[in-house]
Amino acid sequence: MTEGTKTGSLAAVVGIVVLLAWFTSNGNRVNSPIIEMVGKPLFEKFTDPLAAASLKILRYDTPKEDYVDFEVARDRKFGIWTIPSHESYPADAGKQMSEAANLFVGLKVLGIATEKKSEQALFGVVEPNKQNSDQGGEGVGMLVQMRDEKGDMLTDVIIGKEIDKKKRYVRVPSEDVIYVVELDTAPLSTDFKQWIEPDLLKLSSNDIETLGVRDYQIITTQQGLALSRNYEADLNFATGSGQWEPKRITSFESDPPSERALNPEEQLNATKLNEMKNTLDNLKIADVIKKPAGLAADLKGDSNLLKNSESLMSLQRRGFFPNPNQKGGDTIDFYSKSGELVVTLKDGVQYLLRFGGAAGAEINAVDAADAKEEGKAEETVSINRFMLVTTRVDESKFPEPDLERLPETVEELKEIERLKMPAPAVTPPSEPKVDEPKVDEPKVDEPKGTDPAASDANPKDPAPATEKPLEPPAAEKPASEKPASEPAVTPEEPKTPAEPEKPQTLSNRGDSPAGRLVAFQEPSEEKKSEVPASADAPAVPKEPAANAEPTEDEWKERLEATRERITKENQRKIDQKNDKLKAAKNKVAELNGRFADWYYVVSESDYKKLKIAITELIQPKTAPGAGMGAPQGGFPGQGAFPGFQP
């Protein structure tokens, strides 16, 4: 426990003891009008929380050893909330302002602590005064003032020490009496981050399509400041595969620069790149500072800015340097001390983040109970960094649509329709079946050397008893009794009963060339009967197509209808592209309206998550997450900026 915590705890105990002692021994000294305040609202005229148009808080910050002056106000002309204490930065204060105002509407007095002025420090209700900052903040309370649109005071109170989690000592600055009220001071925060739009970039990590890393530094040389480039990379996230792919990686290690390709054993560090995406989605503002008036929303200013020493010093102190070597034109480019990051979304909106120098340290108070549980110190110190943000439209995301050709004449329409017709089939479907009889040829020759009657007998013919000796041997019987031949020979039954009784000879049993030819023709005739059916199929639609040739008037009507259809479809494509481009431009204008006038301050931890060295970007496939050595500094090819001294 620190000395400050011990002192605070002791003061709270002393306060409770004093309060009890006062109630038991000195209660009769309080004037009757003050006693009558118990159970009544401290601010009777403040009944509508929506009437509060401004909030001012002044308190002593012990860790910083200085006073904190914080103010939120609603602009009378535009009706928007701003933070005058931070150069009128836009505030997201509607909800929190309502919560703060509701603390004092109907705030009842629970008791009277004392009316002695000498005891104000004991109860922590001494009025804060910036002129006394050198005296420290012992016994100093938090001054809270609320006013309406006309500037009339609604709430004017000094909040003192805490009695317990719910009760506080309070005092009206114009009075000496110290009251006891039930009050939660959480909505009365002076933390700038809690009063602004928390989402700085207003983007989703799922919409990030490309990251462009511009890794360079502004370094000090004997001639002044110089630009030292390390590498540049454009990395694409493929939504379908969920993988990062390098579009371009340029290394400046050599002169001239060279393209860096991944070899089969290397890969991009997906873990680090995904962390960068998530950090961009959740990037928070720690503070803001107004930019010089000569700086435009697109981070380019006119050439007169180089003659404004005050603006140049403002930029340089925060790590941003105009390039005086640029020739021609009325605008100048800027470089950042710690490089840039280009973020492109699917909708064509492109962010440019420029990282400057250190913005000093920030002391963050941590609740003592949380610190014990989490093992943290009661105060944490973080280093912040300046950042400039701008947006622009990535025109490459909006290519001209592929428009359909619009026919002007009937002949042109006929040509278009002819080109759209499908090409005729090259291979007829019956061609493979012509060669099938060749496969059966060995089967026909199998009966050679066996009983002549075996191969010539028809399975469907009536078999006389005298022909039984002519049956083939058992080994050759399956070939002659093949079921597939039964349908083919059924129509070939003999017309006369005497035909099977003819003696078997070579000429009529199929062993002669003529006989074998007849044997092959019987099964192929069945297959050939299928060929004309499929061959004639394409010819069927040709006859009606020839007969249905449109007349000249019908062709003209078709031309007019086709032109109308194509015109509407082409216009739909053009409108779709223009609508998307317009939406992107409107979004860019809205975002630049927010970013235009400000240096943003972000935490150093977020900055480190957004920065990646080339040795961290490319890693071996065999060791995911492992580095490839320490980054190298001092690359050649740096260009000096004469006229600037750090």
C-alpha positions in Angstrom: 0.0 0.0 0.0 1.4 3.4 -1.0 1.6 6.4 1.3 -1.2 8.1 -0.6 -3.5 5.1 0.0 -2.6 4.9 3.6 -3.4 8.6 4.0 -6.7 8.3 2.2 -7.8 5.4 4.3 -6.8 7.1 7.5 -8.6 10.3 6.5 -11.8 8.3 5.8 -11.7 6.7 9.3 -11.1 10.1 10.9 -14.0 11.5 8.9 -16.4 8.9 10.1 -15.2 9.4 13.7 -15.6 13.2 13.4 -19.0 12.8 11.9 -20.2 10.5 14.7 -18.7 12.8 17.3 -20.4 15.8 15.8 -23.8 14.1 15.8 -23.4 13.1 19.4 -21.9 16.3 20.9 -22.3 19.2 18.6 -25.5 18.6 16.8 -27.2 21.3 18.8 -24.9 24.0 17.4 -26.3 23.8 13.8 -28.7 26.5 12.8 -32.3 25.6 12.3 -32.3 26.4 8.5 -29.4 24.0 8.0 -31.1 21.3 10.0 -34.1 21.6 7.8 -32.0 20.7 4.7 -31.8 17.1 5.8 -34.1 15.0 3.6 -34.4 17.8 1.0 -32.8 18.1 -2.5 -29.5 19.9 -2.4 -30.4 21.6 -5.8 -34.1 22.1 -5.7 -34.3 24.1 -9.1 -32.4 21.4 -11.0 -35.3 19.0 -12.0 -34.6 18.2 -15.7 -31.4 16.4 -16.6 -31.8 17.3 -20.3 -31.4 21.0 -19.3 -27.7 20.5 -18.6 -25.7 21.9 -21.6 -22.2 21.9 -20.1 -20.2 20.2 -17.5 -17.0 21.4 -15.9 -14.8 19.4 -13.6 -11.7 20.7 -11.8 -9.6 18.4 -9.6 -6.1 17.8 -8.4 -4.4 14.8 -10.0 -2.0 13.4 -7.3 0.1 11.1 -9.7 0.6 14.0 -12.1 1.0 16.5 -9.3 -1.1 19.0 -11.3 -4.7 20.1 -11.7 -6.9 18.5 -14.3 -9.4 20.9 -15.9 -12.0 19.0 -18.0 -15.1 20.4 -19.8 -17.8 19.1 -22.0 -20.3 21.4 -23.7 -23.1 21.3 -26.3 -22.6 23.6 -29.2 -25.5 26.1 -29.2 -25.5 26.5 -33.0 -25.1 22.9 -34.2 -26.3 21.0 -31.1 -23.3 18.7 -31.0 -21.2 17.9 -28.0 -17.6 19.0 -27.9 -14.7 19.0 -25.3 -13.5 22.6 -24.9 -10.7 21.5 -22.6 -9.3 19.5 -25.6 -9.7 22.2 -28.2 -13.4 21.4 -28.8 -12.8 17.9 -30.1 -16.1 16.2 -30.9 -17.5 14.3 -28.0 -19.7 11.2 -27.8 -21.2 12.6 -24.6 -25.0 12.3 -24.9 -25.4 9.2 -22.7 -22.7 10.0 -20.2 -23.8 13.6 -19.8 -27.3 12.4 -19.0 -25.9 10.0 -16.4 -23.8 12.8 -14.9 -26.8 15.2 -14.7 -29.0 12.6 -13.1 -26.6 12.4 -10.2 -27.7 15.8 -9.0 -31.4 15.8 -9.9 -33.2 15.1 -6.7 -29.9 14.6 -4.8 -31.0 14.6 -1.1 -29.1 15.7 2.0 -28.7 12.7 4.3 -27.0 14.6 7.1 -24.8 17.5 8.2 -21.1 16.9 8.9 -20.0 20.4 10.1 -20.3 24.1 9.2 -16.8 25.0 10.4 -14.6 26.4 7.6 -11.5 25.2 9.4 -12.6 21.6 9.0 -12.9 21.7 5.2 -9.5 20.1 4.6 -10.4 17.3 7.0 -13.5 16.3 4.9 -11.7 17.0 1.6 -13.9 19.8 0.4 -11.3 22.6 -0.1 -12.1 24.4 -3.3 -9.5 23.6 -6.1 -7.4 26.4 -7.4 -4.9 26.1 -10.2 -2.8 29.0 -8.8 -2.1 26.9 -5.8 -0.8 23.8 -7.7 2.6 24.1 -6.0 0.9 23.6 -2.6 -0.3 20.1 -3.6 -3.8 18.7 -3.3 -4.1 17.7 0.3 -7.7 18.2 1.4 -8.7 19.5 -2.1 -12.0 18.3 -3.5 -13.4 18.0 -7.0 -15.4 21.0 -8.3 -18.4 20.1 -10.5 -20.4 22.7 -12.3 -23.3 22.3 -14.7 -25.0 25.0 -16.7 -28.0 25.3 -19.0 -28.1 26.7 -22.5 -28.3 30.3 -21.2 -25.3 29.8 -19.0 -27.2 29.7 -15.7 -25.8 27.5 -13.0 -27.6 24.3 -12.3 -25.1 22.5 -10.1 -22.1 24.0 -8.2 -20.6 21.6 -5.7 -17.3 20.4 -4.3 -17.2 16.7 -3.8 -15.0 15.6 -0.9 -13.8 12.4 0.7 -15.7 9.1 0.5 -17.4 7.8 3.6 -18.2 4.4 2.0 -18.9 3.0 -1.4 -22.1 5.2 -1.7 -21.7 8.2 0.6 -19.6 11.4 0.1 -19.0 14.7 1.9 -20.0 17.6 -0.3 -20.0 21.4 0.0 -21.5 24.3 -2.0 -18.5 26.7 -2.7 -20.4 29.7 -1.4 -21.2 28.0 1.9 -19.2 26.6 4.8 -21.6 23.8 5.7 -20.5 20.3 4.7 -23.3 17.8 3.8 -23.5 14.1 3.6 -25.1 12.7 0.4 -25.4 9.4 -1.5 -23.3 10.0 -4.7 -21.6 7.7 -7.2 -18.9 9.7 -8.9 -18.2 7.2 -11.7 -20.0 9.3 -14.5 -17.9 12.3 -13.5 -14.7 11.0 -15.2 -12.1 13.4 -16.5 -10.6 10.6 -18.7 -10.7 12.0 -22.2 -11.1 8.5 -23.8 -14.4 8.0 -22.0 -16.0 11.0 -23.5 -15.2 10.5 -27.2 -16.2 8.1 -30.0 -14.2 5.0 -28.9 -13.8 3.6 -32.5 -11.3 5.9 -34.1 -11.1 4.4 -37.6 -14.7 3.0 -37.7 -13.7 -0.1 -39.6 -14.2 -3.8 -39.2 -11.3 -6.3 -39.4 -13.4 -8.5 -41.6 -13.5 -5.7 -44.2 -9.8 -5.3 -44.5 -8.6 -6.6 -47.8 -5.1 -5.2 -48.2 -2.3 -4.0 -45.9 0.4 -1.7 -47.3 3.5 -1.5 -45.1 5.8 1.4 -45.6 8.7 0.7 -43.3 11.0 3.8 -43.1 12.5 6.2 -40.6 13.5 9.8 -40.5 17.0 9.8 -39.0 19.5 12.5 -38.0 22.7 13.0 -40.1 25.4 15.6 -40.1 23.5 17.3 -43.0 20.2 17.3 -41.1 17.3 14.9 -41.4 17.4 12.0 -43.9 14.9 9.4 -45.1 16.0 5.8 -44.6 13.8 3.1 -46.3 13.8 -0.5 -45.1 11.1 -2.2 -47.2 7.6 -1.8 -48.7 5.0 -4.5 -49.0 1.4 -4.8 -50.3 -0.2 -7.8 -48.7 -3.6 -9.2 -49.8 -6.0 -11.2 -47.6 -7.8 -13.8 -49.6 -11.3 -14.1 -48.0 -12.0 -17.5 -49.7 -8.9 -19.3 -48.4 -8.4 -17.1 -45.3 -4.7 -16.8 -46.3 -2.4 -13.8 -46.6 -0.7 -13.4 -50.0 2.1 -11.1 -51.0 1.3 -8.8 -53.9 4.6 -7.0 -53.8 7.5 -6.9 -51.4 10.3 -4.4 -52.2 13.6 -4.4 -50.3 15.8 -1.3 -50.0 18.8 -3.2 -48.7 20.5 -2.8 -52.0 20.7 0.0 -54.5 18.7 -0.1 -56.7 15.9 -1.7 -54.6 14.9 -5.3 -55.5 11.8 -7.3 -55.4 11.6 -9.9 -52.6 9.9 -13.1 -53.5 9.0 -15.9 -51.2 10.8 -19.2 -51.8 9.0 -22.5 -51.3 10.3 -22.8 -47.7 9.0 -19.4 -46.6 5.6 -18.0 -45.7 4.0 -14.8 -44.4 3.5 -14.4 -40.7 -0.2 -14.8 -40.6 -0.4 -14.5 -36.8 1.2 -11.1 -36.8 -0.8 -9.8 -39.7 -4.1 -10.9 -38.1 -3.0 -9.2 -34.9 -2.5 -6.0 -37.0 -6.1 -6.4 -38.4 -7.6 -6.7 -34.9 -5.6 -3.8 -33.6 -6.9 -1.6 -36.4 -10.4 -2.7 -35.5 -10.0 -1.7 -31.8 -7.7 1.3 -32.1 -8.4 3.8 -29.3 -7.5 7.4 -28.9 -5.4 8.4 -25.9 -5.5 12.1 -26.6 -5.8 14.7 -29.4 -4.0 18.0 -30.3 -5.0 20.5 -32.9 -3.1 20.5 -36.1 -1.7 23.7 -37.7 -4.3 25.7 -39.7 -2.4 25.3 -42.9 -2.7 21.6 -42.9 -5.6 20.2 -45.1 -7.7 17.1 -44.5 -5.6 15.1 -47.0 -2.4 15.8 -45.1 -1.1 18.1 -47.8 -0.7 21.8 -47.4 0.1 24.6 -49.8 3.6 25.7 -50.4 3.2 28.7 -48.0 3.3 26.2 -45.1 7.1 25.9 -45.6 7.4 29.6 -44.8 5.4 29.3 -41.6 8.0 28.6 -38.9 5.3 28.1 -36.2 3.5 25.4 -38.2 6.8 23.7 -39.2 7.9 23.5 -35.6 4.5 22.1 -34.6 4.8 19.3 -37.1 8.4 18.6 -36.4 7.9 18.4 -32.7 5.5 15.6 -33.3 7.6 13.7 -35.8 6.1 14.9 -39.2 8.3 16.5 -41.8 7.3 18.2 -45.1 9.5 17.2 -48.0 11.2 20.4 -49.1 12.9 18.5 -52.0 9.6 18.1 -53.9 9.6 20.2 -57.0 6.6 21.8 -58.8 3.0 22.0 -57.8 1.3 23.9 -55.0 1.2 21.0 -52.6 3.9 19.2 -50.6 4.1 15.7 -49.2 4.8 14.7 -45.7 7.0 12.0 -44.2 6.6 10.4 -40.8 9.3 9.7 -38.3 8.2 6.0 -37.9 6.7 5.0 -41.2 3.2 4.5 -42.6 0.5 1.9 -42.9 -2.0 1.8 -45.8 -5.2 -0.1 -45.1 -7.7 -0.8 -47.9 -11.2 -2.1 -47.3 -13.5 -4.1 -49.6 -15.7 -1.0 -50.3 -12.7 0.9 -51.8 -12.0 3.2 -48.8 -8.3 3.4 -48.1 -6.8 4.6 -44.8 -3.3 6.2 -44.5 -1.8 6.0 -41.0 1.4 8.0 -40.4 3.3 7.4 -37.2 5.3 10.2 -35.7 7.3 10.6 -32.5 6.7 9.9 -28.9 3.9 11.9 -27.3 5.1 11.6 -23.7 4.1 9.4 -20.9 0.6 8.8 -19.5 0.0 7.8 -15.9 -3.0 5.5 -15.6 -4.6 5.0 -12.1 -5.6 1.4 -11.2 -8.1 0.6 -8.5 -6.3 -0.7 -5.4 -8.6 -3.7 -5.1 -8.0 -4.6 -8.8 -4.3 -4.1 -8.4 -4.2 -6.6 -5.5 -6.2 -9.2 -7.4 -4.3 -8.8 -10.6 -0.9 -8.3 -9.0 -0.5 -5.0 -10.7 0.9 -1.7 -9.5 -1.6 0.9 -8.4 -0.4 3.2 -11.1 0.8 2.3 -14.6 2.8 4.4 -17.0 2.5 4.1 -20.8 4.3 5.8 -23.6 2.1 7.3 -26.3 2.8 8.2 -29.9 1.5 10.8 -32.3 -0.4 9.6 -35.4 -1.9 11.3 -38.4 -4.9 9.7 -40.2 -6.5 10.4 -43.6 -8.6 8.5 -46.0 -9.0 8.4 -49.8 -10.8 6.3 -52.4 -8.9 3.5 -54.1 -10.0 4.0 -57.7 -8.7 0.5 -58.7 -11.6 -1.0 -56.8 -14.1 0.6 -59.2 -13.2 -0.6 -62.8 -15.4 0.3 -65.7 -18.1 -2.4 -66.1 -18.1 -4.9 -68.9 -20.9 -3.6 -71.1 -22.6 -5.6 -73.7 -22.3 -4.6 -77.4 -25.4 -2.7 -78.7 -26.4 -3.8 -82.2 -27.2 -1.0 -84.6 -28.6 -2.9 -87.6 -30.4 -6.2 -88.3 -27.3 -7.7 -89.9 -25.3 -6.8 -86.8 -28.0 -8.5 -84.6 -27.9 -11.6 -86.7 -24.1 -11.7 -86.4 -24.3 -11.3 -82.6 -26.9 -14.2 -82.4 -24.8 -16.3 -84.6 -21.8 -15.9 -82.4 -23.9 -16.8 -79.4 -25.0 -20.1 -80.9 -23.4 -23.2 -79.4 -20.8 -25.0 -81.6 -22.1 -28.3 -83.1 -20.8 -31.6 -81.7 -17.6 -32.8 -83.3 -17.8 -36.5 -82.5 -21.0 -38.3 -83.3 -22.3 -40.5 -80.4 -22.6 -43.7 -82.6 -18.9 -43.7 -83.7 -17.5 -45.8 -80.9 -20.2 -48.5 -81.5 -19.1 -49.3 -85.1 -15.9 -51.0 -83.9 -17.7 -53.2 -81.4 -18.0 -56.3 -83.7 -14.2 -56.6 -83.8 -14.3 -57.4 -80.1 -16.7 -60.4 -80.8 -14.3 -61.9 -83.5 -12.3 -64.0 -81.1 -15.5 -65.4 -79.7 -16.7 -66.5 -83.1 -13.4 -68.4 -83.8 -13.5 -70.2 -80.4 -15.5 -73.1 -81.8 -12.8 -74.0 -84.4 -11.7 -77.6 -84.0 -14.9 -78.6 -82.2 -17.9 -80.4 -83.4 -19.3 -78.5 -86.4 -22.8 -78.7 -85.2 -22.0 -77.0 -81.9 -21.4 -73.5 -83.3 -24.2 -73.6 -85.9 -27.0 -74.6 -83.6 -29.5 -71.9 -82.8 -30.5 -71.9 -79.1 -34.1 -71.1 -80.1 -34.4 -73.8 -82.9 -36.2 -77.0 -82.0 -33.5 -79.5 -81.3 -34.2 -83.1 -82.7 -33.0 -86.0 -80.7 -30.6 -86.9 -83.5 -28.6 -83.7 -82.9 -27.6 -84.4 -79.3 -24.3 -85.8 -80.3 -23.5 -82.5 -82.0 -23.5 -80.5 -78.6 -20.2 -78.8 -77.8 -18.0 -80.0 -75.0 -18.7 -78.7 -71.5 -15.7 -76.3 -71.6 -16.9 -74.5 -74.7 -20.7 -74.5 -73.9 -20.8 -71.1 -72.2 -19.5 -69.3 -75.3 -22.4 -70.7 -77.4 -25.0 -70.1 -74.7 -24.2 -66.5 -74.1 -27.5 -64.8 -73.0 -26.6 -61.6 -74.8 -27.1 -63.3 -78.2 -30.7 -64.5 -77.5 -32.5 -61.3 -78.4 -30.5 -60.9 -81.6 -31.3 -64.3 -83.0 -35.0 -64.5 -82.0 -36.2 -62.8 -85.2 -34.0 -65.2 -87.3 -36.0 -68.3 -86.5 -36.3 -70.6 -89.6 -39.5 -70.2 -91.6 -39.7 -74.0 -92.5 -39.3 -76.9 -90.0 -37.1 -78.8 -92.5 -34.3 -76.2 -92.4 -32.5 -77.4 -89.2 -32.3 -81.0 -90.7 -29.9 -79.9 -93.4 -26.5 -81.5 -93.1 -23.9 -79.3 -91.5 -21.2 -78.1 -93.9 -18.5 -75.5 -93.8 -20.4 -73.2 -96.1 -23.5 -72.9 -93.9 -22.1 -73.4 -90.4 -20.1 -70.1 -90.4 -16.6 -71.3 -90.8 -16.2 -70.0 -94.3 -15.5 -66.3 -94.8 -19.1 -65.8 -96.0 -20.4 -67.7 -93.0 -18.4 -65.6 -90.6 -19.6 -62.4 -92.2 -23.2 -63.5 -91.8 -22.5 -64.3 -88.1 -21.0 -60.8 -87.5 -23.8 -59.0 -89.3 -26.6 -60.4 -87.0 -25.5 -58.7 -83.7 -24.2 -55.5 -85.5 -27.5 -55.0 -87.3 -29.1 -54.5 -83.9 -26.5 -51.9 -82.9 -26.6 -50.2 -86.3 -30.3 -49.7 -85.8 -29.5 -47.4 -82.9 -27.0 -45.2 -84.9 -29.5 -43.6 -87.3 -31.8 -42.7 -84.4 -29.0 -40.7 -82.7 -27.7 -39.4 -86.0 -31.1 -38.0 -87.0 -31.6 -36.3 -83.6 -29.7 -33.1 -84.4 -31.5 -32.8 -87.7 -35.0 -32.6 -86.1 -34.7 -29.0 -84.9 -33.0 -27.8 -88.1 -36.2 -28.3 -90.2 -38.5 -26.1 -88.0 -35.6 -23.6 -87.5 -35.4 -23.2 -91.3 -39.1 -22.9 -91.6 -39.3 -20.4 -88.7 -36.9 -17.8 -90.2 -38.3 -14.4 -89.1 -39.4 -11.9 -91.6 -37.7 -8.6 -92.1 -40.3 -6.8 -89.9 -39.9 -9.4 -87.2 -36.1 -8.9 -87.3 -36.6 -5.2 -86.8 -38.9 -5.7 -83.8 -36.3 -8.1 -82.4 -33.6 -5.5 -82.9 -35.6 -2.9 -81.1 -36.4 -5.2 -78.1 -32.7 -6.4 -77.9 -31.4 -2.8 -77.9 -33.8 -1.9 -75.1 -32.8 -4.9 -73.1 -29.1 -4.3 -73.5 -29.4 -0.6 -72.8 -31.2 -1.2 -69.5 -28.7 -3.9 -68.4 -25.7 -1.8 -69.3 -27.2 1.2 -67.4 -27.8 -1.1 -64.4 -24.1 -2.0 -64.4 -23.0 1.6 -64.7 -25.4 2.7 -61.9 -24.2 -0.1 -59.7 -20.5 1.0 -60.1 -21.4 4.7 -59.7 -23.4 4.0 -56.5 -20.6 2.1 -54.9 -18.1 4.8 -55.9 -20.4 7.5 -54.5 -20.8 5.6 -51.2 -17.0 5.3 -50.9 -16.5 9.0 -51.6 -19.2 10.0 -49.1 -17.6 7.8 -46.4 -14.2 9.3 -47.2 -15.6 12.8 -46.8 -17.2 11.9 -43.5 -14.0 10.3 -42.1 -11.7 13.1 -43.3 -14.1 15.6 -41.7 -13.3 13.9 -38.4 -9.5 13.5 -39.0 -8.9 16.8 -40.7 -7.7 19.0 -37.8 -6.1 16.6 -35.4 -2.9 14.9 -34.3 -4.1 11.7 -32.6 -2.2 10.2 -29.7 -2.3 6.3 -29.5 -0.6 4.0 -27.0 2.9 2.7 -27.7 1.6 -0.8 -27.3 -0.9 -0.4 -30.1 1.8 1.2 -32.3 4.1 -1.9 -31.8 1.2 -4.2 -32.8 0.9 -2.2 -36.1 4.6 -2.2 -36.9 6.3 -5.2 -38.5 9.9 -5.6 -39.7 10.6 -7.6 -42.8 12.4 -10.3 -40.7 9.2 -10.7 -38.8 6.9 -10.5 -41.9 8.6 -13.5 -43.6 9.2 -16.7 -41.7 10.2 -20.3 -42.4 7.4 -22.7 -42.9 9.2 -25.2 -40.6 9.1 -22.8 -37.7 5.8 -20.8 -37.6 6.1 -17.7 -35.6 9.9 -17.7 -35.4 11.9 -14.8 -36.5 14.6 -14.7 -39.1 17.2 -12.7 -37.3 17.4 -9.1 -36.0 16.3 -6.3 -38.2 19.1 -4.4 -39.9 19.3 -0.6 -39.8 21.0 2.1 -41.8 20.0 1.0 -45.3 21.7 2.8 -48.2 19.9 5.2 -50.5 18.7 7.6 -47.8 17.8 11.1 -49.0 18.7 14.1 -46.8 16.2 16.9 -46.0 18.3 20.1 -45.9 17.1 22.9 -43.9 15.7 20.9 -41.0 17.4 20.4 -37.7 16.1 18.0 -35.1 
